[in-house]
Amino acid sequence: LEQLKEKLGEEGISANAIGTTSLALPNGTKLEKLLPDQKYYQVQDLSSQATGDLFKPQQWDYWWDCCAASGGKSLLLHSLEPTVQLLVSDVRENSLHNLEDRFRDARLKKYQRKVLDLLQNNDQDLHHYEFDGIILDAPCTGSGTWGRTPEMLYYFDAHKVSYFSKLQKTIATNVVKYLKEGKPLIYITCSVFKAENEEVIEWLTKELPLKLERSAVIKGYHNKADTMFVARLIKL
């Protein structure tokens, strides 16, 4: 961390350490141009980083990042336990292309990728898979990001909350069957709405073989970060 801070100082960039693993940089800093080798760092929202406190991967675990998008949570998981084996999936092929670019920059080579629609039955693709952990960074309203995208509030439709709540429950139902007993489902949103967070967790623990171990609302406003919700559920 100190080496990175020193290098940024040489480029005239003031960086403030937050904890032992993060640096806060001025808005608009083009870090990838100043330091093109991204083997030793990743650009990620501070609250998003904090979700990793609930991952707790073990050596040689097999994890599935089921709504992987561009791979931020997978990179976080890998930084916590480099021996973890990964399956990454998303319904959007272009997101997985971005993920591959980020993984290549980070020198993360050992993973599998699949284009999957998690609203459908995927037994044909996944029938032989059993995971030691599943990360569900669920599609949501994104209301926890409105601090940096306030224009989204203008376009917000309240009906989207119930739409995403149903979506989240369906996806969780369809992925949890591939999780080993006693292992964690990590449920994450960047939403501030209980209907997408606590109420979804309450439904999951009633309708699925899951128990809540821990959950947290990560308030990012005072740290110039997003607000996130994260829950660690254990399969019974």
Secondary structure per residue as TSV (DSSP state, phi and psi in degrees):
chain	resnum	aa	ss	phi	psi
A	1	L	-	360.0	-43.4
A	2	E	H	-65.4	-36.5
A	3	Q	H	-64.1	-41.2
A	4	L	H	-65.4	-42.3
A	5	K	H	-62.6	-40.6
A	6	E	H	-65.1	-41.9
A	7	K	H	-63.4	-40.7
A	8	L	H	-64.4	-38.4
A	9	G	H	-60.0	-37.5
A	10	E	H	-64.1	-26.9
A	11	E	T	-92.1	4.9
A	12	G	T	80.0	19.0
A	13	I	-	-103.8	123.5
A	14	S	-	-84.4	122.4
A	15	A	-	-123.1	131.4
A	16	N	E	-106.5	127.9
A	17	A	E	-72.8	134.3
A	18	I	E	-120.9	106.3
A	19	G	T	70.8	-152.5
A	20	T	T	-104.6	-3.2
A	21	T	T	-128.6	-1.3
A	22	S	E	-131.8	147.3
A	23	L	E	-122.5	135.6
A	24	A	E	-95.9	130.0
A	25	L	-	-118.6	155.2
A	26	P	-	-60.5	147.1
A	27	N	T	-55.8	139.5
A	28	G	T	87.2	-0.6
A	29	T	-	-64.2	124.0
A	30	K	-	-91.9	73.9
A	31	L	H	-62.1	-38.1
A	32	E	H	-66.3	-22.0
A	33	K	H	-84.8	-36.5
A	34	L	H	-72.0	-40.0
A	35	L	-	-130.7	80.4
A	36	P	-	-65.1	-25.0
A	37	D	-	-80.2	105.8
A	38	Q	-	-97.8	23.1
A	39	K	S	-64.1	-31.9
A	40	Y	S	-108.9	4.7
A	41	Y	-	-153.1	159.0
A	42	Q	-	-137.9	144.3
A	43	V	-	-88.0	119.9
A	44	Q	-	-154.7	141.8
A	45	D	-	-57.1	141.9
A	46	L	H	-62.0	-41.7
A	47	S	H	-66.3	-37.2
A	48	S	H	-61.8	-39.9
A	49	Q	H	-60.2	-39.2
A	50	A	H	-66.1	-22.1
A	51	T	G	-62.3	-25.4
A	52	G	G	-63.8	-17.2
A	53	D	G	-61.0	-22.6
A	54	L	G	-98.9	-1.1
A	55	F	T	-70.8	-56.8
A	56	K	-	53.1	54.1
A	57	P	-	-70.8	152.4
A	58	Q	-	-109.8	160.8
A	59	Q	T	-58.6	131.9
A	60	W	T	67.6	15.0
A	61	D	-	-58.7	156.7
A	62	Y	E	-114.6	113.2
A	63	W	E	-115.1	153.1
A	64	W	E	-121.7	118.2
A	65	D	E	-95.1	97.0
A	66	C	T	-83.6	-25.8
A	67	C	T	-119.2	65.5
A	68	A	-	-71.9	-25.4
A	69	A	T	51.2	-124.2
A	70	S	T	-92.1	8.8
A	71	G	S	93.1	13.0
A	72	G	H	-59.2	-44.2
A	73	K	H	-70.6	-33.9
A	74	S	H	-64.5	-41.4
A	75	L	H	-64.3	-38.6
A	76	L	H	-63.7	-45.8
A	77	L	H	-59.1	-45.8
A	78	H	H	-63.7	-34.8
A	79	S	H	-67.6	-29.0
A	80	L	H	-78.4	-33.5
A	81	E	-	-150.8	94.0
A	82	P	T	-64.2	-16.2
A	83	T	T	-83.9	-7.2
A	84	V	-	-59.1	135.6
A	85	Q	E	-92.0	141.6
A	86	L	E	-125.7	135.5
A	87	L	E	-112.2	128.0
A	88	V	E	-118.0	140.1
A	89	S	E	-144.6	156.1
A	90	D	E	-159.7	157.9
A	91	V	S	-79.3	-14.9
A	92	R	-	-107.3	116.8
A	93	E	H	-60.7	-39.9
A	94	N	H	-64.7	-32.0
A	95	S	H	-64.9	-39.2
A	96	L	H	-70.2	-28.1
A	97	H	H	-64.6	-42.9
A	98	N	H	-63.4	-40.2
A	99	L	H	-59.3	-45.2
A	100	E	H	-60.8	-39.0
A	101	D	H	-62.7	-44.8
A	102	R	H	-66.8	-41.7
A	103	F	H	-63.1	-40.4
A	104	R	H	-63.3	-43.9
A	105	D	H	-62.9	-34.2
A	106	A	T	-87.1	0.3
A	107	R	T	64.3	29.5
A	108	L	-	-94.0	112.1
A	109	K	-	-113.2	-27.6
A	110	K	-	-95.1	94.1
A	111	Y	E	-160.1	161.1
A	112	Q	E	-113.7	152.1
A	113	R	E	-131.2	144.6
A	114	K	E	-143.9	140.6
A	115	V	E	-88.3	113.8
A	116	L	-	-133.8	138.1
A	117	D	-	-96.9	106.4
A	118	L	T	-78.8	1.4
A	119	L	T	-85.5	-7.4
A	120	Q	S	-109.6	169.9
A	121	N	-	-78.4	122.8
A	122	N	-	-112.6	24.0
A	123	D	H	-59.2	-32.1
A	124	Q	H	-62.3	-35.2
A	125	D	H	-89.7	-26.4
A	126	L	H	-122.0	8.7
A	127	H	T	-60.0	-26.0
A	128	H	T	-100.6	9.4
A	129	Y	-	-95.6	139.1
A	130	E	-	-137.3	128.9
A	131	F	B	-112.1	148.6
A	132	D	S	-85.5	-10.3
A	133	G	E	-170.4	145.0
A	134	I	E	-128.6	129.4
A	135	I	E	-100.8	119.8
A	136	L	E	-113.1	90.6
A	137	D	E	-86.8	86.6
A	138	A	-	-73.3	146.4
A	139	P	-	-56.9	138.5
A	140	C	-	-155.1	-179.6
A	141	T	-	-67.4	-20.9
A	142	G	-	74.0	17.2
A	143	S	G	-63.5	-21.4
A	144	G	G	-73.7	-8.4
A	145	T	G	-102.1	0.7
A	146	W	T	-67.2	-15.7
A	147	G	T	-61.6	-31.5
A	148	R	T	-105.6	-8.1
A	149	T	-	-132.7	61.3
A	150	P	T	-61.8	-21.2
A	151	E	H	-64.3	-22.2
A	152	M	H	-66.8	-26.8
A	153	L	H	-63.0	-34.7
A	154	Y	H	-63.3	-36.3
A	155	Y	T	-92.4	0.6
A	156	F	-	-71.1	135.8
A	157	D	-	-113.2	121.6
A	158	A	T	-58.8	-25.8
A	159	H	H	-65.6	-18.7
A	160	K	H	-66.2	-25.7
A	161	V	H	-63.1	-49.5
A	162	S	H	-67.9	-34.3
A	163	Y	H	-60.5	-49.3
A	164	F	H	-70.0	-34.3
A	165	S	H	-58.9	-44.8
A	166	K	H	-64.9	-40.9
A	167	L	H	-61.2	-45.3
A	168	Q	H	-62.5	-42.8
A	169	K	H	-65.0	-40.8
A	170	T	H	-64.5	-45.7
A	171	I	H	-63.3	-45.2
A	172	A	H	-59.5	-42.9
A	173	T	H	-60.5	-39.5
A	174	N	H	-78.4	-19.6
A	175	V	H	-100.0	-27.2
A	176	V	H	-65.8	-23.2
A	177	K	T	-67.8	-15.9
A	178	Y	T	-94.1	4.9
A	179	L	B	-95.4	135.5
A	180	K	-	-67.7	150.8
A	181	E	T	-62.7	141.2
A	182	G	T	81.5	2.5
A	183	K	-	-109.3	160.2
A	184	P	E	-91.4	140.8
A	185	L	E	-102.8	120.4
A	186	I	E	-99.2	111.8
A	187	Y	E	-102.1	125.3
A	188	I	E	-133.3	138.5
A	189	T	E	-136.4	162.6
A	190	C	S	-109.5	48.6
A	191	S	-	-117.8	152.2
A	192	V	-	-102.0	-3.0
A	193	F	-	-87.7	131.0
A	194	K	G	-59.6	-32.7
A	195	A	G	-62.4	-22.7
A	196	E	G	-100.2	-9.4
A	197	N	T	-119.3	-93.9
A	198	E	H	-58.5	-38.9
A	199	E	H	-70.6	-32.7
A	200	V	H	-67.0	-42.8
A	201	I	H	-62.3	-42.3
A	202	E	H	-59.5	-42.8
A	203	W	H	-65.2	-43.4
A	204	L	H	-61.9	-40.7
A	205	T	H	-73.9	-20.1
A	206	K	H	-87.3	-37.5
A	207	E	H	-98.6	-19.0
A	208	L	S	-124.4	160.0
A	209	P	S	-75.8	67.0
A	210	L	E	-133.5	144.6
A	211	K	E	-125.3	143.8
A	212	L	E	-80.5	125.0
A	213	E	E	-94.1	-42.2
A	214	R	E	-165.0	145.8
A	215	S	E	-142.5	160.7
A	216	A	E	-156.2	143.1
A	217	V	E	-97.8	119.9
A	218	I	E	-98.8	100.8
A	219	K	-	-82.6	120.2
A	220	G	-	-103.9	-6.0
A	221	Y	G	-56.0	-47.4
A	222	H	G	-73.3	-13.7
A	223	N	G	-104.6	13.1
A	224	K	T	55.0	42.6
A	225	A	-	-129.2	172.4
A	226	D	-	-74.2	164.1
A	227	T	-	-99.3	129.9
A	228	M	E	-125.9	156.7
A	229	F	E	-121.4	136.9
A	230	V	E	-140.2	140.3
A	231	A	E	-137.8	141.3
A	232	R	E	-110.2	113.5
A	233	L	E	-113.5	141.8
A	234	I	E	-108.4	133.7
A	235	K	E	-77.1	131.9
A	236	L	-	-87.5	360.0
